[in-house]
Amino acid sequence: MRNRTDYEWDIEETDGFESEDADIIDHTFAPELSQFHHERLSAALKRADNFRLVLCINKGNDTDGLEDRAWAYVEADGTLPEFFADAWGGTTSYRIPTRFHRELERAVRGRHAQAA
């Protein structure tokens, strides 16, 4: 069976953002950034209050289920990397589609406009 690729945004809530080893205590998933609650998205974009924003890629099919998953954490400057990372932090061959870079750029611009 042919694999399908799905993308979703995730706001992770951690027990302490300062550490790379922080435990994730909650996830909020949405297919588009506009579907997140405004305050939670704003906190994740600011990397505040133990929230961080990540784009996930899921590859699999209905027969075999999820076969691969990778993540792209939003950088401190409000941008995405060029490629997704695997569970060990290594770069994968999965390039992040341009539409997600643009969607994030619009969200960051909107947050800056509201702060002004």
ABEGO torsion letter per residue (X at the ends): XBBBBBBBBBBBBBAGAABAABBBABBBBBABAAABBAAAAAAAAAGBGGBBBBBBBBBEBAAAEBABBBBBBBBAAGBBBABBBBAAGBBBABBBBAAAAAAAAAAAAAAAAAAX
